[in-house]
Amino acid sequence: MFDPRVFAAVDMGTYAIGGGWTTASPDNEAPETRKIHFFNNWESQPAPTVKNLSALLLDADGEMIAWGYEARRIWLTQGMAQRTAGAKYYHGFKMDLGALAENGSTEKAVEAAEDASPADGAPELERTDHASGVSPRDLQTAALLTMLLRQVVQTLLQQITASGYDEDDVRWVLTVPACFSDYQKAIYRDVIKNAGLPGEDGRVLLSLEPEAAAHYARVSGARHGDAGSGLMAPGSRFMVVDCGGGTIDITAYENDQDGKMVEIGRSLGDRLGSDFLNRRVENEYLLEGFGKVVMDDIREACPDALLHMIDQWERAKVAVRLDQEDNLNLLVPTAIDRKMGATGRRRLARRQNKVDDAIVLTPAQLHALFDTVVPGTLDLVEAQLNEMEFAQSNSDTPIVIVLAGGFSNSPYLQQAIKERFGTRATIVVPPNPDIAVLAGAVHFCYDPQTRARRSRFTYGIDTAMPFEEGIDPESSRLKTPDGDRCGDRFNIYTTAGQSVPTDAEVCHTVIPLFERQKEIVLGVYATRDTEPRYITDDGCDQLAEVTIDLSPVMRFDRRERAVRTFMKFGETEIKVRAELVQGGGEAIAQVRFHSNY
């Protein structure tokens, strides 16, 4: 059994990425006094920070020139020479993973996949072991994530080994958005493998980002009001709203009598992170200000100058308030000014009350920008809060809303949440909310405090059950040695909304239908329906396929070739394993998650 001496975490965010670690010691047993080590000396960083940019600069062959802040520095200072040599700069690409599948358009997926071939400059990923139906675009995004993760892991390992520990002493945890599907998590597993992290079970864990932030909030001093109890106290009820660059993710918990967290809400999330403000600034306001012809020229000839303008906005947006009354000016870099020329400056001046050296964002435009993500965030909080209040047995127990993640520093977002929910809950922002997920992930890696989670869906497998005349459709009838069977039945393992202990496994036994059958292929299905009968019911999606090799037991009679199938739902990922009844031991089972889920 693996006995870690070091617990390390990597928070791979859309905008920034960082790592932290701690050691197994008596002094670190209490989370309130646990010492976490961070790396905060990144090359070309503008100031000490525990997170580097999620950025890569690759040459024409897809080889890495630089990453993080150093990649951005080179792109800003040597952009023309790098572009001439065929280099490409990548940033904010994490949320491209699985985006095509989520959009649900096969036609658009094919078009985008053709547009995002490996020839675009990113290195190709090794074949995926955990996901099937992966588009070229997802492979490209995974390859970029692999390269980025490898750099942070190597940086942390240099710190860890310099302190006298070995790579084999480390248990790792990576954070993932709560809104990620099991398909996206499966690709993450391939990224982890290709980045060189251990493949043994239990050596690398996944932690939901808001759940990691909850671990941090519990030890940060956040509490129920000025004189209230802390979030580690038995009976505490709190919601964590993780406001990141790519996503807003929400989970809700109630502490049991031992102070451990039991998930009481649904894991909610959407693509509402602050990075979408940046994209709208570029694709709408800068485009309108410069005009399409000039903007196309800027993107082609001086994308480094365009990046400089987005950086201005990135720094300025954290000061925008809900009651903003002043304009916000983004100064036009010299390279863009040259592209505009006199005609472009006159055009800009006419649009902006004679201002021609900056893009002026008025209070109305700033409100419209934040309306890109804030109303949707408030709706998610509302849905979670309604569910918490509906299930609350003791109305005297206050509810706390904890804001975490870099975007939670936004006064605009804080004010909007307090204005709408201030009478129903206590809203708190723990110290340094931008590192909440990373620091919480280290706590999670050391000692997970989650005792039970709620199942997002009803999960099960396709099973051939006895055919019921007049009920089951004729199209599903199978002739087998054991009589007529219905081949499309949904065999339920857990139901949507069910509270599942993190260490619980559900076991069902399956038997091959035919004598010469040398493997059992099972589809794993998910639906929001709590009582599905058929895998073909509306809303049922196949999320994975499990293939079980029966060759070790083919010498037995067919009915003795039974296989026990186990599913585990209480962890961050769904886990499936199989066991041969005859002879015992694990059966060779390959599980691959589908992109249509």
BASE-929450 format. One record per residue (C-alpha): residue in one letter; x, y, z. Coordinates in nm, 2 decimals. Example, Ala and Ser with C-alpha at 12.3 -4.5 7.8 and 13.67 -1.06 7.14 Angstrom:
% residues 2
[r A,[1.23,-0.45,0.78]]
[r S,[1.37,-0.11,0.71]]
% end
This chain:
% residues 597
[r M,[0.00,0.00,0.00]]
[r F,[0.13,0.34,-0.10]]
[r D,[0.24,0.55,0.21]]
[r P,[0.31,0.91,0.08]]
[r R,[0.55,1.14,0.26]]
[r V,[0.47,1.44,0.04]]
[r F,[0.14,1.57,-0.08]]
[r A,[0.15,1.79,-0.39]]
[r A,[-0.12,1.97,-0.58]]
[r V,[-0.14,2.14,-0.92]]
[r D,[-0.42,2.39,-1.00]]
[r M,[-0.44,2.41,-1.38]]
[r G,[-0.66,2.71,-1.43]]
[r T,[-0.77,2.87,-1.76]]
[r Y,[-0.57,3.19,-1.69]]
[r A,[-0.30,3.07,-1.45]]
[r I,[-0.14,2.75,-1.32]]
[r G,[0.04,2.68,-1.00]]
[r G,[0.15,2.41,-0.75]]
[r G,[0.19,2.36,-0.38]]
[r W,[0.30,2.08,-0.15]]
[r T,[0.33,1.98,0.21]]
[r T,[0.49,1.69,0.40]]
[r A,[0.35,1.42,0.63]]
[r S,[0.45,1.51,0.98]]
[r P,[0.28,1.55,1.33]]
[r D,[0.30,1.93,1.29]]
[r N,[0.09,1.91,0.97]]
[r E,[-0.18,1.68,1.10]]
[r A,[-0.40,1.98,1.20]]
[r P,[-0.51,2.16,0.89]]
[r E,[-0.51,2.50,1.07]]
[r T,[-0.14,2.48,1.12]]
[r R,[-0.04,2.28,0.81]]
[r K,[0.25,2.44,0.63]]
[r I,[0.21,2.46,0.26]]
[r H,[0.51,2.54,0.03]]
[r F,[0.45,2.73,-0.29]]
[r F,[0.67,2.81,-0.58]]
[r N,[0.66,3.19,-0.64]]
[r N,[0.97,3.27,-0.84]]
[r W,[0.86,3.22,-1.20]]
[r E,[1.07,3.35,-1.48]]
[r S,[0.97,3.70,-1.60]]
[r Q,[0.69,3.73,-1.34]]
[r P,[0.58,4.09,-1.29]]
[r A,[0.56,4.04,-0.91]]
[r P,[0.59,3.74,-0.67]]
[r T,[0.30,3.51,-0.73]]
[r V,[0.22,3.14,-0.66]]
[r K,[0.07,3.10,-1.00]]
[r N,[0.23,3.13,-1.35]]
[r L,[0.04,3.21,-1.67]]
[r S,[-0.13,2.92,-1.84]]
[r A,[0.06,3.01,-2.16]]
[r L,[0.29,2.84,-2.41]]
[r L,[0.50,2.97,-2.69]]
[r L,[0.57,2.69,-2.95]]
[r D,[0.79,2.70,-3.26]]
[r A,[0.68,2.60,-3.61]]
[r D,[0.74,2.23,-3.53]]
[r G,[0.54,2.24,-3.21]]
[r E,[0.84,2.24,-2.98]]
[r M,[0.82,2.46,-2.67]]
[r I,[1.02,2.78,-2.68]]
[r A,[0.89,2.91,-2.34]]
[r W,[0.60,2.89,-2.11]]
[r G,[0.42,3.11,-1.86]]
[r Y,[0.52,3.47,-1.81]]
[r E,[0.84,3.41,-2.00]]
[r A,[0.63,3.30,-2.30]]
[r R,[0.43,3.62,-2.29]]
[r R,[0.74,3.83,-2.25]]
[r I,[0.90,3.69,-2.56]]
[r W,[0.58,3.72,-2.76]]
[r L,[0.54,4.08,-2.65]]
[r T,[0.91,4.18,-2.72]]
[r Q,[1.00,3.96,-3.01]]
[r G,[0.66,3.90,-3.16]]
[r M,[0.74,3.99,-3.52]]
[r A,[1.06,3.77,-3.53]]
[r Q,[0.87,3.48,-3.37]]
[r R,[0.57,3.51,-3.60]]
[r T,[0.81,3.52,-3.90]]
[r A,[0.97,3.20,-3.78]]
[r G,[0.62,3.03,-3.75]]
[r A,[0.59,3.04,-3.37]]
[r K,[0.25,3.05,-3.20]]
[r Y,[0.14,3.17,-2.87]]
[r Y,[-0.13,2.98,-2.67]]
[r H,[-0.32,3.10,-2.36]]
[r G,[-0.65,3.03,-2.20]]
[r F,[-0.70,2.70,-2.39]]
[r K,[-0.81,2.48,-2.10]]
[r M,[-1.18,2.54,-2.16]]
[r D,[-1.16,2.44,-2.52]]
[r L,[-1.14,2.08,-2.39]]
[r G,[-1.47,1.91,-2.47]]
[r A,[-1.63,2.23,-2.59]]
[r L,[-1.74,2.07,-2.92]]
[r A,[-1.91,1.78,-2.74]]
[r E,[-2.09,2.02,-2.51]]
[r N,[-2.22,2.22,-2.80]]
[r G,[-2.39,1.91,-2.92]]
[r S,[-2.35,1.99,-3.29]]
[r T,[-2.19,1.71,-3.49]]
[r E,[-2.17,1.92,-3.80]]
[r K,[-1.99,2.20,-3.62]]
[r A,[-1.77,1.96,-3.44]]
[r V,[-1.65,1.81,-3.77]]
[r E,[-1.59,2.15,-3.91]]
[r A,[-1.40,2.27,-3.61]]
[r A,[-1.20,1.95,-3.59]]
[r E,[-1.09,1.99,-3.95]]
[r D,[-0.98,2.34,-3.87]]
[r A,[-0.78,2.23,-3.56]]
[r S,[-0.56,1.97,-3.71]]
[r P,[-0.23,1.89,-3.54]]
[r A,[-0.06,2.09,-3.82]]
[r D,[-0.18,2.40,-3.63]]
[r G,[0.15,2.39,-3.43]]
[r A,[0.06,2.20,-3.12]]
[r P,[0.23,1.86,-3.06]]
[r E,[0.02,1.55,-3.10]]
[r L,[-0.09,1.36,-2.79]]
[r E,[-0.02,0.99,-2.75]]
[r R,[-0.33,0.78,-2.80]]
[r T,[-0.59,0.81,-2.53]]
[r D,[-0.64,0.52,-2.29]]
[r H,[-0.94,0.67,-2.10]]
[r A,[-1.16,0.84,-2.37]]
[r S,[-1.29,0.75,-2.71]]
[r G,[-1.44,0.96,-2.99]]
[r V,[-1.18,1.23,-2.91]]
[r S,[-1.18,1.51,-3.18]]
[r P,[-0.86,1.65,-3.32]]
[r R,[-0.93,1.97,-3.14]]
[r D,[-0.95,1.80,-2.81]]
[r L,[-0.63,1.61,-2.88]]
[r Q,[-0.46,1.94,-2.96]]
[r T,[-0.59,2.10,-2.64]]
[r A,[-0.49,1.79,-2.44]]
[r A,[-0.14,1.81,-2.59]]
[r L,[-0.11,2.17,-2.48]]
[r L,[-0.23,2.09,-2.13]]
[r T,[0.02,1.80,-2.11]]
[r M,[0.31,2.03,-2.20]]
[r L,[0.19,2.29,-1.95]]
[r L,[0.14,2.03,-1.67]]
[r R,[0.48,1.88,-1.73]]
[r Q,[0.65,2.22,-1.67]]
[r V,[0.48,2.27,-1.33]]
[r V,[0.53,1.92,-1.22]]
[r Q,[0.90,1.94,-1.29]]
[r T,[0.92,2.28,-1.11]]
[r L,[0.76,2.13,-0.80]]
[r L,[0.97,1.82,-0.81]]
[r Q,[1.29,2.03,-0.81]]
[r Q,[1.17,2.19,-0.49]]
[r I,[1.06,1.85,-0.34]]
[r T,[1.37,1.66,-0.42]]
[r A,[1.60,1.95,-0.31]]
[r S,[1.43,1.91,0.03]]
[r G,[1.55,1.54,0.05]]
[r Y,[1.24,1.36,-0.08]]
[r D,[1.21,1.13,-0.37]]
[r E,[0.96,1.13,-0.66]]
[r D,[0.81,0.80,-0.53]]
[r D,[0.73,0.97,-0.20]]
[r V,[0.47,1.20,-0.36]]
[r R,[0.09,1.17,-0.39]]
[r W,[-0.05,1.42,-0.64]]
[r V,[-0.38,1.59,-0.69]]
[r L,[-0.50,1.79,-0.99]]
[r T,[-0.80,2.02,-0.98]]
[r V,[-1.08,2.00,-1.24]]
[r P,[-1.39,2.22,-1.28]]
[r A,[-1.71,2.08,-1.13]]
[r C,[-1.89,2.12,-1.46]]
[r F,[-1.64,1.88,-1.64]]
[r S,[-1.80,1.56,-1.76]]
[r D,[-1.65,1.22,-1.71]]
[r Y,[-1.53,1.24,-2.07]]
[r Q,[-1.33,1.55,-1.99]]
[r K,[-1.19,1.40,-1.67]]
[r A,[-1.09,1.09,-1.87]]
[r I,[-0.89,1.31,-2.11]]
[r Y,[-0.73,1.47,-1.80]]
[r R,[-0.62,1.12,-1.70]]
[r D,[-0.45,1.09,-2.04]]
[r V,[-0.29,1.43,-1.98]]
[r I,[-0.16,1.32,-1.64]]
[r K,[-0.01,1.00,-1.79]]
[r N,[0.16,1.18,-2.07]]
[r A,[0.30,1.45,-1.84]]
[r G,[0.49,1.17,-1.66]]
[r L,[0.29,1.14,-1.34]]
[r P,[0.24,0.80,-1.18]]
[r G,[-0.03,0.57,-1.31]]
[r E,[-0.08,0.35,-1.01]]
[r D,[-0.42,0.38,-0.84]]
[r G,[-0.42,0.63,-0.55]]
[r R,[-0.10,0.81,-0.66]]
[r V,[-0.28,1.08,-0.85]]
[r L,[-0.62,1.21,-0.74]]
[r L,[-0.86,1.46,-0.90]]
[r S,[-1.03,1.72,-0.69]]
[r L,[-1.33,1.94,-0.80]]
[r E,[-1.22,2.30,-0.79]]
[r P,[-1.50,2.42,-0.56]]
[r E,[-1.45,2.13,-0.33]]
[r A,[-1.08,2.21,-0.30]]
[r A,[-1.18,2.57,-0.23]]
[r A,[-1.41,2.44,0.05]]
[r H,[-1.11,2.27,0.22]]
[r Y,[-0.93,2.61,0.21]]
[r A,[-1.23,2.81,0.33]]
[r R,[-1.27,2.57,0.63]]
[r V,[-0.92,2.65,0.76]]
[r S,[-0.90,3.02,0.65]]
[r G,[-1.11,3.16,0.94]]
[r A,[-1.43,3.21,0.74]]
[r R,[-1.73,3.18,0.97]]
[r H,[-2.11,3.24,1.02]]
[r G,[-2.10,3.61,1.09]]
[r D,[-1.88,3.81,1.32]]
[r A,[-1.95,3.59,1.63]]
[r G,[-2.06,3.27,1.45]]
[r S,[-1.90,2.93,1.44]]
[r G,[-1.63,2.84,1.19]]
[r L,[-1.69,2.63,0.88]]
[r M,[-1.53,2.32,1.04]]
[r A,[-1.79,2.30,1.32]]
[r P,[-2.04,2.02,1.31]]
[r G,[-2.37,2.13,1.15]]
[r S,[-2.22,2.41,0.95]]
[r R,[-2.39,2.47,0.61]]
[r F,[-2.21,2.65,0.33]]
[r M,[-2.19,2.70,-0.04]]
[r V,[-1.87,2.75,-0.23]]
[r V,[-1.88,2.96,-0.54]]
[r D,[-1.55,2.92,-0.72]]
[r C,[-1.51,3.21,-0.97]]
[r G,[-1.23,3.12,-1.20]]
[r G,[-1.11,3.24,-1.54]]
[r G,[-1.30,2.98,-1.74]]
[r T,[-1.58,2.86,-1.52]]
[r I,[-1.81,2.94,-1.23]]
[r D,[-1.84,2.62,-1.02]]
[r I,[-2.06,2.57,-0.72]]
[r T,[-2.10,2.30,-0.45]]
[r A,[-2.27,2.30,-0.11]]
[r Y,[-2.20,2.11,0.20]]
[r E,[-2.32,2.04,0.56]]
[r N,[-2.07,1.91,0.82]]
[r D,[-2.17,1.59,0.99]]
[r Q,[-2.12,1.53,1.36]]
[r D,[-1.75,1.46,1.31]]
[r G,[-1.70,1.79,1.11]]
[r K,[-1.66,1.60,0.78]]
[r M,[-1.83,1.75,0.47]]
[r V,[-2.14,1.59,0.32]]
[r E,[-2.24,1.73,-0.02]]
[r I,[-2.60,1.85,0.01]]
[r G,[-2.64,2.05,-0.31]]
[r R,[-2.58,1.97,-0.67]]
[r S,[-2.25,2.03,-0.84]]
[r L,[-2.34,2.32,-1.06]]
[r G,[-2.12,2.51,-1.31]]
[r D,[-2.10,2.68,-1.64]]
[r R,[-1.86,2.86,-1.87]]
[r L,[-1.90,3.20,-1.70]]
[r G,[-1.55,3.28,-1.59]]
[r S,[-1.37,3.61,-1.62]]
[r D,[-1.19,3.50,-1.94]]
[r F,[-1.51,3.55,-2.13]]
[r L,[-1.50,3.92,-2.04]]
[r N,[-1.16,3.94,-2.20]]
[r R,[-1.28,3.77,-2.52]]
[r R,[-1.58,4.00,-2.55]]
[r V,[-1.35,4.31,-2.50]]
[r E,[-1.14,4.19,-2.80]]
[r N,[-1.42,4.05,-3.02]]
[r E,[-1.67,4.33,-2.97]]
[r Y,[-1.53,4.65,-2.82]]
[r L,[-1.19,4.66,-2.98]]
[r L,[-1.33,4.53,-3.31]]
[r E,[-1.59,4.81,-3.30]]
[r G,[-1.33,5.07,-3.21]]
[r F,[-1.07,4.98,-3.47]]
[r G,[-1.30,4.84,-3.74]]
[r K,[-1.28,4.50,-3.90]]
[r V,[-1.02,4.57,-4.16]]
[r V,[-0.77,4.73,-3.91]]
[r M,[-0.85,4.46,-3.65]]
[r D,[-0.77,4.18,-3.90]]
[r D,[-0.45,4.35,-3.98]]
[r I,[-0.36,4.39,-3.61]]
[r R,[-0.43,4.02,-3.54]]
[r E,[-0.21,3.92,-3.83]]
[r A,[0.08,4.17,-3.80]]
[r C,[0.10,4.27,-3.43]]
[r P,[-0.09,4.02,-3.20]]
[r D,[0.16,4.11,-2.93]]
[r A,[0.03,4.46,-2.92]]
[r L,[-0.33,4.33,-2.90]]
[r L,[-0.23,4.11,-2.61]]
[r H,[-0.09,4.42,-2.44]]
[r M,[-0.43,4.58,-2.46]]
[r I,[-0.60,4.27,-2.32]]
[r D,[-0.35,4.28,-2.03]]
[r Q,[-0.45,4.64,-1.96]]
[r W,[-0.81,4.52,-1.93]]
[r E,[-0.71,4.22,-1.72]]
[r R,[-0.56,4.46,-1.46]]
[r A,[-0.83,4.72,-1.48]]
[r K,[-1.14,4.49,-1.46]]
[r V,[-1.07,4.40,-1.09]]
[r A,[-1.15,4.76,-1.00]]
[r V,[-1.48,4.79,-1.18]]
[r R,[-1.77,4.83,-0.94]]
[r L,[-2.15,4.76,-0.97]]
[r D,[-2.20,5.14,-0.92]]
[r Q,[-1.93,5.24,-1.17]]
[r E,[-1.97,5.59,-1.29]]
[r D,[-1.64,5.66,-1.46]]
[r N,[-1.51,5.56,-1.80]]
[r L,[-1.22,5.31,-1.83]]
[r N,[-0.96,5.38,-2.09]]
[r L,[-0.74,5.12,-2.26]]
[r L,[-0.44,5.30,-2.41]]
[r V,[-0.36,5.22,-2.78]]
[r P,[-0.01,5.08,-2.82]]
[r T,[0.22,5.24,-3.08]]
[r A,[0.21,4.94,-3.31]]
[r I,[-0.17,4.95,-3.33]]
[r D,[-0.17,5.33,-3.37]]
[r R,[0.05,5.29,-3.68]]
[r K,[-0.20,5.04,-3.82]]
[r M,[-0.49,5.28,-3.75]]
[r G,[-0.32,5.57,-3.93]]
[r A,[-0.48,5.92,-3.95]]
[r T,[-0.81,5.78,-4.09]]
[r G,[-0.84,5.53,-3.80]]
[r R,[-0.77,5.79,-3.54]]
[r R,[-1.03,6.03,-3.68]]
[r R,[-1.28,5.74,-3.69]]
[r L,[-1.20,5.66,-3.32]]
[r A,[-1.23,6.02,-3.22]]
[r R,[-1.57,6.05,-3.38]]
[r R,[-1.70,5.75,-3.18]]
[r Q,[-1.54,5.85,-2.85]]
[r N,[-1.59,6.22,-2.80]]
[r K,[-1.26,6.32,-2.95]]
[r V,[-1.05,6.06,-2.77]]
[r D,[-0.82,5.89,-3.03]]
[r D,[-0.54,5.74,-2.83]]
[r A,[-0.74,5.49,-2.62]]
[r I,[-1.04,5.26,-2.64]]
[r V,[-1.29,5.42,-2.40]]
[r L,[-1.53,5.18,-2.21]]
[r T,[-1.82,5.37,-2.07]]
[r P,[-2.01,5.27,-1.75]]
[r A,[-2.29,5.13,-1.97]]
[r Q,[-2.04,4.93,-2.17]]
[r L,[-1.88,4.80,-1.86]]
[r H,[-2.21,4.69,-1.72]]
[r A,[-2.29,4.51,-2.05]]
[r L,[-1.95,4.34,-2.03]]
[r F,[-2.01,4.21,-1.68]]
[r D,[-2.36,4.10,-1.79]]
[r T,[-2.18,3.84,-2.00]]
[r V,[-2.12,3.63,-1.69]]
[r V,[-2.27,3.79,-1.37]]
[r P,[-2.64,3.72,-1.43]]
[r G,[-2.57,3.36,-1.51]]
[r T,[-2.36,3.33,-1.20]]
[r L,[-2.64,3.47,-0.98]]
[r D,[-2.88,3.22,-1.14]]
[r L,[-2.65,2.93,-1.04]]
[r V,[-2.62,3.06,-0.69]]
[r E,[-3.00,3.11,-0.67]]
[r A,[-3.06,2.75,-0.78]]
[r Q,[-2.81,2.61,-0.52]]
[r L,[-2.95,2.83,-0.24]]
[r N,[-3.31,2.73,-0.32]]
[r E,[-3.21,2.37,-0.29]]
[r M,[-3.02,2.42,0.03]]
[r E,[-3.32,2.61,0.19]]
[r F,[-3.56,2.34,0.07]]
[r A,[-3.36,2.06,0.23]]
[r Q,[-3.29,2.26,0.55]]
[r S,[-3.45,2.11,0.86]]
[r N,[-3.33,2.37,1.11]]
[r S,[-3.41,2.72,0.98]]
[r D,[-3.19,2.87,1.27]]
[r T,[-2.87,2.73,1.11]]
[r P,[-2.74,3.01,0.89]]
[r I,[-2.61,2.95,0.54]]
[r V,[-2.27,3.09,0.43]]
[r I,[-2.18,3.17,0.07]]
[r V,[-1.80,3.15,0.03]]
[r L,[-1.65,3.32,-0.28]]
[r A,[-1.33,3.18,-0.40]]
[r G,[-1.11,3.20,-0.71]]
[r G,[-0.94,3.49,-0.88]]
[r F,[-1.26,3.65,-1.01]]
[r S,[-1.41,3.66,-0.66]]
[r N,[-1.18,3.96,-0.60]]
[r S,[-1.40,4.15,-0.84]]
[r P,[-1.60,4.43,-0.65]]
[r Y,[-1.86,4.41,-0.92]]
[r L,[-1.93,4.04,-0.86]]
[r Q,[-1.91,4.07,-0.48]]
[r Q,[-2.16,4.36,-0.48]]
[r A,[-2.40,4.18,-0.71]]
[r I,[-2.40,3.87,-0.49]]
[r K,[-2.44,4.07,-0.17]]
[r E,[-2.72,4.28,-0.32]]
[r R,[-2.92,3.97,-0.43]]
[r F,[-2.85,3.72,-0.15]]
[r G,[-2.74,3.93,0.15]]
[r T,[-3.07,3.88,0.34]]
[r R,[-3.07,3.50,0.29]]
[r A,[-2.71,3.41,0.36]]
[r T,[-2.38,3.54,0.50]]
[r I,[-2.14,3.62,0.21]]
[r V,[-1.77,3.58,0.29]]
[r V,[-1.45,3.61,0.09]]
[r P,[-1.16,3.43,0.26]]
[r P,[-0.81,3.57,0.26]]
[r N,[-0.63,3.53,-0.07]]
[r P,[-0.92,3.38,-0.26]]
[r D,[-0.71,3.35,-0.57]]
[r I,[-0.51,3.07,-0.41]]
[r A,[-0.81,2.91,-0.25]]
[r V,[-0.83,2.62,-0.50]]
[r L,[-0.46,2.55,-0.50]]
[r A,[-0.41,2.56,-0.12]]
[r G,[-0.73,2.37,-0.07]]
[r A,[-0.62,2.10,-0.31]]
[r V,[-0.31,2.04,-0.10]]
[r H,[-0.53,2.00,0.21]]
[r F,[-0.75,1.77,0.01]]
[r C,[-0.45,1.56,-0.10]]
[r Y,[-0.33,1.53,0.26]]
[r D,[-0.66,1.44,0.42]]
[r P,[-0.98,1.46,0.22]]
[r Q,[-1.26,1.59,0.44]]
[r T,[-1.55,1.49,0.21]]
[r R,[-1.75,1.20,0.35]]
[r A,[-2.02,1.18,0.09]]
[r R,[-2.12,1.33,-0.24]]
[r R,[-2.45,1.35,-0.43]]
[r S,[-2.47,1.16,-0.75]]
[r R,[-2.51,1.40,-1.05]]
[r F,[-2.70,1.14,-1.25]]
[r T,[-2.86,0.80,-1.24]]
[r Y,[-2.59,0.57,-1.35]]
[r G,[-2.61,0.21,-1.47]]
[r I,[-2.53,-0.04,-1.74]]
[r D,[-2.72,-0.21,-2.02]]
[r T,[-2.84,-0.55,-1.92]]
[r A,[-3.04,-0.83,-2.08]]
[r M,[-3.33,-0.89,-1.84]]
[r P,[-3.62,-1.14,-1.88]]
[r F,[-3.85,-1.02,-2.16]]
[r E,[-4.19,-0.90,-2.03]]
[r E,[-4.47,-0.96,-2.28]]
[r G,[-4.68,-0.66,-2.36]]
[r I,[-4.43,-0.43,-2.19]]
[r D,[-4.10,-0.46,-2.36]]
[r P,[-4.08,-0.37,-2.73]]
[r E,[-4.03,-0.65,-2.98]]
[r S,[-3.73,-0.48,-3.12]]
[r S,[-3.54,-0.54,-2.80]]
[r R,[-3.62,-0.92,-2.78]]
[r L,[-3.31,-1.15,-2.77]]
[r K,[-3.32,-1.53,-2.80]]
[r T,[-3.08,-1.68,-2.55]]
[r P,[-3.02,-2.02,-2.39]]
[r D,[-3.19,-1.88,-2.08]]
[r G,[-3.50,-1.77,-2.26]]
[r D,[-3.61,-1.45,-2.42]]
[r R,[-3.44,-1.14,-2.29]]
[r C,[-3.49,-0.77,-2.33]]
[r G,[-3.15,-0.64,-2.44]]
[r D,[-3.20,-0.27,-2.37]]
[r R,[-3.28,-0.26,-2.00]]
[r F,[-3.12,0.00,-1.77]]
[r N,[-2.96,-0.17,-1.47]]
[r I,[-2.94,0.10,-1.21]]
[r Y,[-2.63,0.13,-0.99]]
[r T,[-2.71,0.47,-0.83]]
[r T,[-2.98,0.73,-0.88]]
[r A,[-2.96,1.11,-0.94]]
[r G,[-2.94,1.31,-0.62]]
[r Q,[-2.85,1.00,-0.41]]
[r S,[-2.60,1.07,-0.13]]
[r V,[-2.31,0.83,-0.19]]
[r P,[-2.03,0.77,0.06]]
[r T,[-1.69,0.84,-0.09]]
[r D,[-1.56,0.49,-0.01]]
[r A,[-1.88,0.30,-0.12]]
[r E,[-1.88,0.06,-0.42]]
[r V,[-2.19,-0.08,-0.59]]
[r C,[-2.17,-0.44,-0.71]]
[r H,[-2.38,-0.63,-0.97]]
[r T,[-2.31,-0.97,-1.12]]
[r V,[-2.34,-1.03,-1.49]]
[r I,[-2.33,-1.36,-1.69]]
[r P,[-2.24,-1.40,-2.06]]
[r L,[-2.55,-1.46,-2.27]]
[r F,[-2.40,-1.71,-2.52]]
[r E,[-2.17,-2.02,-2.50]]
[r R,[-1.89,-1.89,-2.73]]
[r Q,[-1.89,-1.55,-2.59]]
[r K,[-1.52,-1.46,-2.50]]
[r E,[-1.58,-1.11,-2.37]]
[r I,[-1.86,-0.90,-2.21]]
[r V,[-1.91,-0.55,-2.34]]
[r L,[-2.11,-0.33,-2.12]]
[r G,[-2.23,0.03,-2.19]]
[r V,[-2.23,0.26,-1.89]]
[r Y,[-2.52,0.50,-1.91]]
[r A,[-2.63,0.82,-1.74]]
[r T,[-2.96,1.00,-1.72]]
[r R,[-3.13,1.26,-1.49]]
[r D,[-3.43,1.03,-1.47]]
[r T,[-3.44,0.85,-1.13]]
[r E,[-3.64,0.55,-1.27]]
[r P,[-3.52,0.47,-1.63]]
[r R,[-3.63,0.14,-1.77]]
[r Y,[-3.44,0.13,-2.11]]
[r I,[-3.11,0.27,-2.22]]
[r T,[-3.29,0.41,-2.52]]
[r D,[-3.52,0.64,-2.31]]
[r D,[-3.50,1.01,-2.38]]
[r G,[-3.22,1.17,-2.19]]
[r C,[-3.01,0.85,-2.15]]
[r D,[-2.65,0.90,-2.28]]
[r Q,[-2.38,0.64,-2.30]]
[r L,[-2.08,0.78,-2.12]]
[r A,[-1.85,0.48,-2.13]]
[r E,[-1.79,0.13,-2.26]]
[r V,[-1.64,-0.15,-2.05]]
[r T,[-1.49,-0.45,-2.22]]
[r I,[-1.42,-0.75,-1.99]]
[r D,[-1.20,-1.04,-2.11]]
[r L,[-1.34,-1.38,-2.03]]
[r S,[-1.05,-1.59,-2.17]]
[r P,[-0.93,-1.70,-1.83]]
[r V,[-1.26,-1.86,-1.75]]
[r M,[-1.37,-2.01,-2.08]]
[r R,[-1.30,-2.36,-1.95]]
[r F,[-1.60,-2.32,-1.72]]
[r D,[-1.97,-2.37,-1.81]]
[r R,[-2.12,-2.05,-1.94]]
[r R,[-2.32,-1.97,-1.62]]
[r E,[-2.00,-2.01,-1.42]]
[r R,[-1.83,-1.74,-1.61]]
[r A,[-2.00,-1.48,-1.40]]
[r V,[-1.83,-1.14,-1.36]]
[r R,[-1.88,-0.90,-1.07]]
[r T,[-1.89,-0.54,-1.18]]
[r F,[-1.81,-0.27,-0.93]]
[r M,[-1.88,0.10,-0.97]]
[r K,[-1.76,0.37,-0.73]]
[r F,[-1.95,0.71,-0.75]]
[r G,[-1.84,0.88,-0.43]]
[r E,[-1.51,1.00,-0.56]]
[r T,[-1.44,1.29,-0.80]]
[r E,[-1.45,1.04,-1.09]]
[r I,[-1.66,0.74,-1.17]]
[r K,[-1.45,0.43,-1.13]]
[r V,[-1.54,0.09,-1.28]]
[r R,[-1.37,-0.24,-1.22]]
[r A,[-1.45,-0.61,-1.27]]
[r E,[-1.38,-0.93,-1.09]]
[r L,[-1.41,-1.29,-1.22]]
[r V,[-1.62,-1.50,-0.98]]
[r Q,[-1.43,-1.82,-1.07]]
[r G,[-1.08,-1.80,-0.95]]
[r G,[-1.13,-1.45,-0.82]]
[r G,[-0.90,-1.16,-0.89]]
[r E,[-0.94,-0.86,-1.11]]
[r A,[-1.07,-0.91,-1.47]]
[r I,[-0.90,-0.73,-1.75]]
[r A,[-1.15,-0.44,-1.81]]
[r Q,[-1.09,-0.14,-2.03]]
[r V,[-1.31,0.16,-1.97]]
[r R,[-1.33,0.44,-2.22]]
[r F,[-1.55,0.75,-2.18]]
[r H,[-1.74,0.89,-2.47]]
[r S,[-1.75,1.24,-2.59]]
[r N,[-2.13,1.24,-2.66]]
[r Y,[-2.18,1.25,-2.28]]
% end
